[in-house]
Amino acid sequence: MEPSFRAKQQQQCPIRILLADDHSAVLESVVPMLESHFTVVGTVSDGKAAVEAEQKLHPDVVILDISMPVLSGIDAAKQMRKNGSKAIIVFLTVHQDTDILAAARRAGGLGYVVKARLGKDLVIAINDALAGRDFVSPFSPQ
């Protein structure tokens, strides 16, 4: 069976990911999961560092925790867009709140993954976002 076009494309030019989360345990668990599908080009632990790393590394996808010190993930996404970033943005969060989801979308996020569903949803969310589709983890709005 011949590999799909997308698989061939990823073999030739792997998707580059920047991950921003202020919890080291999340970074330590998410990086290996991502590395089996993508290339992780950097990890940072606050929103300001995410903006700086995005400008330097030019990843294809930026995964942003929403609640981070210095600059929130939503504010970091807004700043990235203001700086001209074309990176796809996927939010990773504990927040199961429709108002925060709406703010994440307004900031340019194509994906919204609830940390409780991280193992099930993150890679799917990234692939959907790469295909231009929105992805939102199922959750119970509060």
Buried (B, 14 or more C-beta within 10 A) or exposed (E): EEEEEEEEEBEEEBBBBBBBBBBEEBBEEBEEBBEEBBBBBBBBBBBBBBBBBBEEBEBBBBBBBBBBEBBBBBBBBBBBBEEEBEBBBBBBBEBBBEEBBEBBBEBBBBBBBBBEBBEEBBBBBBBBBBEEEEBBBEBEEE
